[in-house]
């Protein structure tokens, strides 16, 4: 039977330290109360705990990856309710472990219960499951244990996780419709290019027509889809893998993250989302009593963007030298120049022209198959090539100029800096950080709804232009053919 070490007080207020044998922690507490003592501390004796743990350790079901955020939100909320009701932490964890279906979270809770039975604290036990409980989570639990307010900290954690999950669901939900429309539109256009346009191409070749530039471009695009459809699947995967590889390196990650937070249309959404998340994280940690330097380190690690990691790192260094948060936050929030960020911007501008160039080269090879076609259509092919090269040059230069203008822009604006400054002066830093986070959460919500409403008409216009281009490109040679036949 397990042995429990306990500290208690008798009716006169004298401290009692002793050991008691009991089957469970709850039985041990009841026995001590029956002895007329008030329990202040109770833990399993380490020697007996380890022996018992080895013999009674449950088998863990197989689970891959980490735990889902929504499951951790539910677990945290339920644990806060059980702690508020006054249940012992081990019993609370056992109840939740039995109610959770198999997975990474259940395995982590089984390990945590075993660790607590051997005398570890909740934060120490959770720190041994980093794939489930983040450093932010563990440090807040640690602060709650030190301050004797674990149930309050769990409520704050639950609210923090629920807000973050709610914002994520809103953004994902808003993107479902545009993504679905784009996929359907891409499938329809690919079907037209693969099945319908080649039929017209054979007819035009039979009548030996001189094709205009628009029709030649359409035929080249059709040939591209028919002959290189595998490249259209492979290219995005290759680009994604190259991006992942570049992000493995420090400077590659910084360049990509500097590019992504200032990219047109979606960059502002990403930037505000990160600001909302980091300020809420920092505010939650400060409210929970975590030291400011530790709170800044945790916020830096959970930001998910190299630019913001650099800002919070510089703020932490400045605080060690006696500075406040607001001043270094303002000084280090300027974008600055990064060669890889410039490369990403120029690539973004040149990409449409590169695709046009590949299609134009396909058109040139198609024209080369027919000796007479080379004479008739080489001029149109040359026009396509020159237009493609011009599009590459102009697109790259325009985007490079846009990037150079953004190098002096700031990631953290004056609103955030001023509110942080006021919070430091009044001693209400956590309150100000919460207000900043609420403000940017609302801005993200409004921007997401606005982008969704904007994308819908843009997609309709794009489909109309694409279908119109196909119809015009196919009918121009047909009109020429009908005219020549009527004469």
Secondary structure, 3 states (H helix, E strand, C coil): CCEEEEEEECCCCCEEEEEEECCCHHHHHHHHHHCCCEEEEEEECHHHHHHHHHHHCCCCCCCCCCCCHHHHHHHHHHHHHHHHCCCCHHHHHHHHHHHCCCCHHHHHHHHHHHHHHCCCCHHHHHHCCCCCCCHHHHHHHHHHHHHCCHHHHHHHHHHHHHHHHHHHHHHHHHHHHHHHHHHHHHHHHHHHHHHHHHHHHHHHHHCCCCCCHHHHHHHHHHHHHHHCHHHHHHHHHHHHHHHHHHHCCHHHHHHHHHHHCCCCCCHHHHHHHHHHHHHHHHHHHHHCCCCHHHHHHHHHHHCCCHHHHHHHHHHHHHHHCCCCHHHHHHHCCECCCCHHHHHHHHHHHHHHHHHHHHHHHHHHHHHHCCHHHHHHHHHHHHHHHHHHHHHHHHHHHHHHHHHHHHCCCECCCHHHHHHHHHHHHHCCHHHHHHHHHHHHHHHHHHHHHHHHHHHHHHHHHHHHHHHHHHHHHHHHHHHHHHHHHHC
